[in-house]
Amino acid sequence: IDMKEVSQGVYVLDAGQNLAGWVKLRVRGERGDAITLKFAETIYPDGTVNQENLRTAEATDTYVLKGDPQGEEWEPAFTYHGFRYVQVEGYRSKPAVTDFTVRRVRSAVADAGQFASSNDLLNAIWLMVKRTEASNLHSIPTDCPQRDERMGWMNDITVRIEQAIYNFDMSRFYPKYLDDVADTQDELGRITDTAPFRYGGRPADPVSASYLLLALKTYEYYGNREILRQHYPGLKAWVDYLATRTKDGIVDYSYYGDWAPPEEFGVTGAGYGAISKNTPGDLMSTGFLYYCAEILSRMANVLGNQSDAETYAHLATATGEAFNRQFWDETVGGYGSNNQSCNSFALFLDLAKGDRKARTLENLVNDVVEKEYHLTTGNICTKYLLEVLTENGRIDEAYKIATQTTYPSWGYMLANGATTLWERWEYATGGSMNSHNHPMMGSVGSWLYKYLLGIVPSIDKPGFEEFVIKPYIPAGLDSCKGTYQSIRGEVESAWQKNRGKLALSVGIPGNSTATVYVPATNASKLTVDGKPYEKHNEVVYRRNEDGYVVFTVPSGNYRFESVWKD
């Protein structure tokens, strides 16, 4: 902690990073003396705390001394704050820095993931995302820890789930939260924008696929089949309700859509300027009906309900056809307004087929390049932008977006002093939508694990009974390593380039089998633990596929070496 006296008797503590928690103090004084602690994320030029973005939240603790001559200690028991800075007033003489202890708090979810690379910016982004998620786990996944809100917003959570799972053990947290969501559901199947329901609409915005994804990802990552069985009726009722809100297959309402794109792409004067002016709300809503119907069909298959599996597969097909009829623009070769959000979302949903897919991808890449590797997406489509570029042979473009340092970007946040994610791509203070500890823009965190490390579970053999390690190798990155604590043990993926070769080390936990994709330009020279792969006794060669050599790998630690040239 750093402490400065900004005026006579007024001291400001700097915790060095934005966080959620409180401050414990030690003090000696007269009975009836009052110590006040004012919490904030930013400070004014004169060094005093700026609480404007907290809106009606007072974020102030007051302790009245009992006058113990030996001194006394105090900390709050029934609140927490989001802050980096604390303004302290009421001490009779200058306190010592050691009189204050910053308590950082979150729900007791264990750490699950670690990430490091040869790029310091990527490492800083990973830490910023992880800190932000940790600050917003307080029995529910809150949107922010500091202002008069702290709610579980379902739209944000749609793209936040995987990032949280890779960073923390959410195996008990998410089932509990799913119960909170289910508690909001009415007899028509409608859930609400926030859970527990304190604000927002009923029905929730259709982008709230988080209801289904919370169950699906808990099954995929932790093998919890019971959660599908328990919540299937409610999930089905939500999808059925969305289907009633269609005309010619197009969902007829939207509130938030791809929320909070860079300021120039928002509607001025509406919804804090966070509603996208170029990404149609009905495109987002209809796409999410398709996505939810497809997820529900998969769940029905897992549960052995073949009739429902077919019903919702048909609904997905019909919705996808309506999506293409309504939003495909043959003239420009893209979807909706042909912007990054519309095209990345259509590609993510796999609704662009054949020539349409090629044209959509080309338009998406061209737009990224024209904007000098800056994104124009909001909270939802930022996740899909990085993923579809990576999966469609454009890892270098995705990497350049992720490591961008000028506005709008995660690097821009860091360059302007951020230690946790901002709510907006802009640096903003004042009494608006200006949280500086907001995880909705943190989906880049899951991209680091899923694509740079390549660690992905299998829905067919969930809970990491079987899984994939398939790292994507950007030209601009020399090495990458990380671990994930699965329910079966630690998964490790680490790769490093060296003089035209690539070394990939993997760790497979007990009672698990991995499909490992080894990047290679010449399979004949590939070795495993120093031996030609054909002579290795445990790994099994399967095939060559799009620049990878694919193996089935049992439990244990292995080192692959291949020819690799940028």
N, C-alpha and C positions, 0 to 999 in steps of 0.2 A: 504494500500500500504506500502511496505517496500522499503527503499532506501539505497544503499551502494555506497560509493565512491571507485571505483575499481582501479583508478589511478588518478593522479592530474587533476582535472577538469572534470573527466569522472564519471558519476553517472549512476547506473543501478537500475531501478524500478522493483519491483516484485509485480505483481497484485495478486499473490496467487493462481491463476488458469488460465488456458488457456481459451481464449474467443475471440470474434470478436467485434471490435469497434475501438476506438482511444483514444488519451489522450488530454485533455484540459490543457493548461498551463497558469500560471501567471508569469510575468517576468518584471523586471525593468532594463534598460540598455541604451546604447547609440544608436542613430540612425545608422542603418546599421549593428549592431550586428546580428549574425545569430545563432539561436538555432536549433540543429538537434535532431530528435528523431528517433532512429533505433529500429524497432520492430522485435521480434523473439520469438520462442517457447522454445528455450533451450539456455544455456550459456556454455561457455568454462570453463575449470578449473580455469582460472584467473578471472572469473566473468564477462567478456565481452560477448556480445550477439553473438550467433552462428546463422548466417543467411544462412548457406550452403544449407539447405533443401528448401529454398525459390526459388532456381534456379534463374531465371532472374528477379524475382520480387524485386524491390529495397526496398520496405517496409520502406521507410525513409521519414519523414516529415521535412520540413525546414521552419522556420519562421524568417523573417527579420524584426527586430524591427523598429518602427517609432520614438522611443526615447521619449515617453511620460514620463515626470518626475514623474507622479502619478502611473506609472506602466501600464501594458497592459495585456489583456487576448486574447488567440487565440485557436482555434480548427479548424481542417479541415472540409470542407463542401462537398467534392466530392469524398471521398474515405473512406475505412475502412481497417482494418488490422486484421490478426489472430495472437495473441501473448499472452504471459504471461509476458515477460520481455521487457523493453524499456531502451535503452541506450541513455542518455541525455548528450549533449555536447554544450558548448557555453556560459554557465552562467559565469558572471564575478566573482561571489562569490557563495558559497555553497547555493543551493536552499533549501527550506523547503519541507518536504513531502507534506504539505498542498498546495504547489504551483501546484500540479498535481491532476487532476481528471480523473479517468478511466471511459470512456463512453462505456458501453456495449450495443450493438445494434443488432436488428433482425427485420424482418417484424412484423407488429403489429398483431400477432396471439395470442389470449388469451390462458392462461394456462388452460389445460383440465384435467390433471391427477395427482394424488398423490399416493405414495406407501411407506409403511414402514413395517418392519418385525422385528422379534427377532434376525435376523442375520445382524450384522452391515456391513458385506461385501456386502450382497445383496443390502442394502440401498445405499452403496457407488457406486455400479455398476449402480443402477437406476439413481442416480444423475449424474454420469459420462456420461451416455447415453443421458440424458435430456439436459445437458449442451452442448454436442456435436451437437445435433439436433438444439438447439437454435442458435448455432454459424453458422449454415449453412442454415438459412432461410432468404434469401435476394432477395425477389421477385421470385427467383427460388430456388429449393432445391440443393444447391451447394455441391460439393464433399469435399471441404476444403475452409477455409477462408483466407489462408495466402500466398500461393505460386502463381506462374504465371498460374493459372488454374481456380479455382472457377467456375466450370461448372456443369450443371445438367446432370450427367451421368445416363443413363437409366438403366444400369445393376445394379448399386448400389441401385437405387430407388425401384427396384422390391422387395427387402426384407426390405425396410426401411419404407414403407408406413404406415403399421399398427402401428409401434412404434411411428411415428410422430403423428398419429391421437389420440392415447391414451394420449400423452403428451401435445398436443396443438390443438386448434380449427383450423382445416385445411379446413373448409367448404367453404371458399372463395379462399384460397390459391391454392388448388388443381384444381378447375375448371379453374382458370387463367392459371395454369401451363399446364393443358391439351391442352389449346389453343396454347401454345408455342410448344408443341409436335406436334400437328396437323399441325402447320405451316411448319414443316420440311418435311412433307409427299409429295412425288412426285406422278406423274400419274401412276406409277406402284404399288403404295401402300407402298413404302419403307419409313420408318422413319429413323432417324439417331441416332448414339450412344449418342450424347449430344443434349440437347434442352435448349435454342436456339443452333443452329448448329454452333460450333466453331472448333470442333476437333473430331477425330474418323471417323468411317466409315458410308457409306450409301450402303447397308442397315445396320441397327443396328444389333448387335449380337442378335440372337433369345432369349437369356435370358431376353431381354427387354420386358417381360410380363407386366412391369410397365405401359405401354400404356393402356392396358386393366384394370389392377388392380387399377389405379388411378380413372377410371370411376366406376368400380365395388365397391370399398371400399367407395367412396363418396356416392354411392347409399345405401350401407348397413348401414353405420354409420350415415349418415345425411338425408337419405330418398330422395335424389335428383334424381328423375326419369328423369328429363329433360336432365341431363348430359348423360344418356344412349342414349336417343333419338338423342341428338345433335351430339354425336361422333360415333354413331353406324356405319355409312358408312365408316368412316376412320378406325375404329377398324376392321371391316370386311375386308377392303382392305389390311390391314397389315397381317391378318391371311391368306387371299387368296394368298398373295405374298409368305409367308413362305411355303405354300403348294406346290407352284411351284418349290421350292428349295429342292425337295426330290427325292431320288432314292430308289425305293422299300420301300417307306414310311419313310426313314431315311433322316433327314435334312443334306444338304451337306456342311454346312459351320459353323464355330465357330471362334470367336476371343479371347474371355475372359473366357467363361465357368464359372467354380467355381473359381473365381479369388482370388488370394493371400492367399493360404493355408499356414501353417507354412513352413518355408524356406526349410526344408529337403524334402518337398513334391512338391516343385516347380521345373520347368525346368531351370536349370542353364544356364545363358547367353541369355535367351529369355524373353522379356516382363518384365524386371526388376526382373526376377525370380519368377514372380507372376502367371504364367500359370501352372495349375496343371498338373503334369506328370502322375498321376494315375487316373484322372477322365476324360474320353474321352469327347472331345468337342462335338462330334456328339450325344453322350448320353444326354448331357445337352440340346443341341439344339432341339433334337427330343422330349425329355420330355416336353420342353416348347411349342412346337407346339401342343402336346396333351393338355397341360394345357390351352393354349389360345383358342383352339377349344372348349374345354369344357366350359370355361368362356363365350365365345361368344354364345354358345347354351343357357346357362342360361339367358344371356341378351336378346336374341331373345324371349325367353319365357316370360320374364317380359314385353317386348314391344308388345306381342301378335302376333309375327311373327312365326307361327308354322312351316311354311315351312323351314325357316332358322334354327329354333331350331333343326329340324330333320336332316338337311344337316350337321350342324356342330357337332351334336352328332355322326353322322356316321363318319365324319372326325376324331373325337376324338377316336372313337372305332378302326378305321383302323390304326391310328397312334399308339395307345396303343398296338395293335397286332404286329405291326412292331417293336416297342420298345422291346417287349418281345422276339420276334424271334431273334433280333440282339444282345441283351445285357444280356439276362438270361444265366447264366452258370450253367447247371444242375450238373456238377461235384462238384463245390464248394458250390452251393446253394445260390448264390447271383448274383448281377448285375454288369456288367462292370468288374472292377478290384476287386470287392468285398470289396472296402474300405468304409469308413463312408459316404462319399459324394454320391457315386453311390447307396448304399443301402438305405440311408435315403431319397434320392430324389425319388426312386422308391416307397417306402412306402408312402411318402407324396402324390404322384400322385395316390395312391391306384391302382397301376398297378400290384402289387404282390398279387395274390389271393391264397386262400386255403393253401396247403402245401408250396407253394413258399413263401407266406407271413410269415409263421412260421419260415422257414429256413432263410429267409432274416433278419428277426428280431433277430433271434438267433445269426447269424453272426455279425450283427451290435452291439449287446450287448457284445458279446465276444470280439470284437475289442476294444470297449470302455474300458472294464475291463482290457484287456491285456495292454492297454496303460495307465493304472492307472487313468482312468477318464479324459484323455486329448483328446481334439478334434484334428482332422486332416483336417478339412473342411476349405473352403474359405468363401468369403463374402456371397455367395448364400446359400450353403447347411448348414451353421451353424444354420440358422433359422429352416430348416427342421429337422436337427438332434435333437434339443431340443423338437420340437413339436411331432415328431413321437414316440420318446421314451416316452414322457408323455402320449400320447393318447393310447399307447399300453401297459399300465400297468407298465412302467418303469420310474415312476416319480423320484424314488430315484437315478437312474443313471443320469437322466437329471439334477437333483439338484446338484449332485456331480460335474458334468461338470461345471455348472453355478457358483459354489462356489469354484472351483479349484483356488489355489493360486500360483502354479508353472507353468512355461512355457509349452505350450502356453495357456493363459487364460486371462480373464478380471481381475482376482485377481492379476495376474502377472503384468499387466499394472499398477494397483493401487500401488502395492508394489514397483514399480520402479518410483513412482512420478507422474504418469499420473493423470490429472484432467479431461481430455477429452480422447476419444478413439483414439488409434493410427490407422494408415493405415495398418500397418503390425502387426502380432502377436509378432514380435521382436521389441526391443528398438533399433532404428536406427536413425542416423543423417547423414549429408552429402547430396550431391546434387542428390539424387535419389528419389525413391518413398517413402518418409519418413515423410509424414504429421503426426502431433501429434494431429490433430483435424479433424477426419474423421468418419462420421457416418455409413459407410457401414458395420462395424462389430457390429452394435448396435441392431440387431434383438432380442437379449436377453431382451431388454426393452419391447417388445410386449409380450414376454413369461411371464414376471412378471404379467402383467395385464390379459392376456387371460387364464392363467393356474393356477398361485398361487392365484390370486383373482377370476379367473373364469368368468370374464365379457366378453361376446361375443354377438354381435347383431345377428338378424335373417334376412336372405335375403328375407324370405317370408313376414315379417312384418318389413320393414326397418325403420331406424331412431329411433330405440329403442321403437317403438310401442309395439313390443314384443322382448324379449331378454332372454339370458340364464345367470344364475350364477351357475357355476360348478367348485368349487375350487378343485385342486388336492393337496393332503396333503403329503409332504415329511416326512420321519421318522425323519430327522435331523432338522426340523424347528418347533418351538413351537407356533408361532403366525404370522399373516399376516393381514394387513389392507390397504385399499386404497379406493379412490373415482375416478369416471370418470364423467365429466360434459357433459352429453349427450345433444342433442338439446331439450329434454323434461325435463331436470333437472338432479340433481345429482343422480348417481348410487353409492351405497356403498356396499362393501363386506369386512367383517372382521371376522376372525376366530382365535380361541385360544384353545390350548389343556390344560386340567387340570385334572390330576389324572384319566386318562382313559376315560375322557369325552371330547367332543368337542363342543364348543359354536360357532355358526355361526350367525352373525348379518348381515342383508341385508337392504338396503334402495332402494325402488322402486319409481321413480318419478311419478308425476301425469300423467294420461292418458297413462300409460304403464302397461304391464303385463309381469311378469318374470316367466320362468320355473326355479325353484331353485332345485339344486341337493345337498342334505344334506348328507355328508359322515356319514355313520352309519354302525355298525356291528350288531346292534339289533334294528330293527325298532319299536318294541313294546314299547320300553322305550323312544322314541323320544317325545320331548315336543316343543310346540310353545308358546312363551310368558308365559312360566310357566305352560301351560295346556297340557294334552295329545292331540296330534295333531288331533285326531278324534273329539275333542270337540271345536276346534277353529272355529270361525264363518266365517273367511275370506279365509284362505289358504285351498286349495283343494288337497287332496292326489291323486296322479295319479298311481304310481307304485313303485316297488323296482327294481333297475337296477344296477348290477355290483358294489355292495358296496355303493350305494346311495339310499336314499329315495327321490322320485321326487314329487314336489308340483307345482301347479300353484298358483302364488302369485300376488295379485293386488297392487296398489299403497299403500305406507305406509312403516313403519319401523317394522321389525320383528326380533325376536331372537329365533333361533332353538338351542336345546341342544340334543345331541345324545351320545350314548356309542361309544367310539372310543379308540382303543388300537393300539399302534405301533407294 
